[in-house]
Amino acid sequence: MARPENQQEPDDKLARLGNQQESTDELAQQNQQEPTKSWDKHFTKRREAWNTTLRIREKQKLTGFSKVNLVQLNPSELRAYIMKDLKLPRSVLKQLTLWMYEKGVEDFQDMITISKPDRALLDAVATICADDWELLANRHSKDGTEKRAYGVPGNGKHAIESVLMPYDDGRQTACISTQVGCAMNCVFCATGQMGFKRHLTTGEIFEQAARFAFKLKREGKRLSGVVLMGMGEPLANYDNVIAAIRRIQKELGVGWRHITLSTVGLVPMIRRLADERLSITLAISLHSANDE
């Protein structure tokens, strides 16, 4: 009677092998589906965030078309947008800030320490630097000075200028604008003859310096100074200018004493600036050959 039982053993083994093969096939199929499910889950979870882009842009009054310009968000606004609106983890915020301000990277796809799905999401809803600024001119002099003219949003044709000035000792100083045009009407000043168009926002003032800072970071250099001596009267756009100066010091790492504000001499605003207790340099522009 033992013989028939032994004859059944190969059939049992084949059945067990068949069951194992089915389990293996199911597991392989499941593993193949998991990346797709994970990817779909990632975007499904954040789909609502994609629809917040326009709302955030309008709320912050940023320049840019359909994407949020991350450079013009201050640290608290950037944290809220990344973690609350896009529902991305704090680690992404940390890496994003590192790539932007420590390495000068302006393309999300180059931020390789951020996952591909998160990079894809950021690329879909955000940008680094305003994508509606038109580079009207970019000129270089023999001494390395770089002068840029940007066309910026506004009613009519609006243009601003910013300059990067290198020095023999390695310093790199950015000269930035604070207004489109100027209302001071100084007869010797070309900007004054343009008339006043509008104030630049805090983000627009900051972004001029940030663009040069990012460029220098990619070249292994750093922005060491900022002078607010471009187009416009800084003290006539007081609140936006002071907020931009604070961001330049904190986020771009430019020391207080390496930031210079130039004014034609608006005395009430100079007194208000003194009350800020900022350790910046104040320059008074001379607009007469004598004191009479």
ZIZI-V700718 format. One record per backbone hydrogen bond with DSSP energy under -1.0 kcal/mol. CO is the residue of the C=O (numbers start at 1). NH is the residue of the N-H. If there is no record, write none. Layout:
BEGIN
((CO,NH) (CO,NH))
END
This chain:
BEGIN
((2,6) (3,7) (4,8) (8,12) (9,13) (10,14) (11,15) (12,16) (13,17) (14,18) (15,19) (16,20) (17,21) (18,22) (19,23) (20,24) (21,25) (22,26) (23,27) (24,28) (25,29) (26,30) (27,31) (28,32) (29,33) (30,34) (33,37) (34,38) (35,39) (36,40) (37,41) (38,42) (39,43) (40,44) (41,45) (46,50) (49,52) (52,56) (53,57) (54,58) (55,59) (56,60) (57,62) (68,127) (70,73) (74,78) (75,79) (76,80) (77,81) (78,82) (79,83) (80,84) (80,85) (81,86) (82,88) (89,93) (90,94) (91,95) (92,96) (93,97) (94,98) (95,99) (96,100) (97,101) (98,102) (98,103) (99,105) (107,110) (108,111) (110,112) (111,114) (115,119) (116,120) (117,121) (118,122) (119,123) (120,124) (121,125) (122,126) (125,68) (127,70) (134,136) (134,151) (137,149) (139,147) (141,144) (145,141) (146,164) (147,139) (148,162) (149,136) (149,137) (150,160) (151,134) (158,152) (160,150) (162,148) (163,175) (164,146) (165,173) (167,170) (171,167) (172,224) (172,225) (173,165) (174,227) (175,163) (176,230) (178,200) (180,197) (180,198) (186,189) (189,193) (191,194) (198,180) (201,205) (202,206) (203,207) (204,208) (206,210) (207,211) (208,212) (209,213) (210,214) (211,215) (212,216) (213,217) (214,218) (216,221) (217,220) (225,174) (226,260) (227,176) (227,229) (228,262) (231,178) (231,179) (233,236) (234,237) (237,241) (238,242) (239,243) (240,244) (241,245) (242,246) (243,247) (244,248) (245,249) (246,250) (247,251) (248,254) (255,258) (256,259) (258,226) (259,281) (260,228) (261,283) (263,285) (265,267) (266,270) (267,271) (268,272) (269,273) (270,274) (271,275) (273,276) (274,277) (281,261) (283,263))
END
